[in-house]
Amino acid sequence: MTDSISIQLDQTSSEFQTGTTISGKVIWSAAATTKKIELRLFWFTEGRGTQDIELIEERNWDAQAQGEQSFEFTLPTEP
């Protein structure tokens, strides 16, 4: 079995405003050795100076050979 994972968003736009909600589903097919599926929402900045990164939220699911889970994240108001 080949591992695969896809994220399907409910929204059709690829542009999002701060404070809005992003929702969709994660669909996977995993090897028996896979223990957990994680989806993370984070932001990062780079450029002049140091790079900043912050984890906002994450979702975790016990891995099964195949699975599908819905998710929802509210976008932060910063950086």
Residue, then its C-alpha position, 0 to 999 in steps of 0.5 A: m500500500t502506498d501512503s497518501i494524504s489529501i486535504q480538501l477545503d470547503q472554500t473555493s477561494s485561496e485567499f482568506q481573511t484573519g478571523t475567518t474559518i477554514s474547514g474541510k476534510v483530511i483523507w488518507s491511506a496509511a501503512a500499518t506502522t503509521k500511528k497518528i495523522e496530524l493537521r497543523l495550522f501555523w504562521f511564519t514570517e521571514g525576511r530581514g531579521t529572524q524568522d518567526i513561527e507559531l503553531i496556532e492549532e492542531r488536530n490529531w487522529d489515530a491512524q487507520a489503514q484508510g480514513e477521512q476526518s473533518f476539520e475546522f480552524t479559525l484563522p488568527t488575527e496576527p502576525 
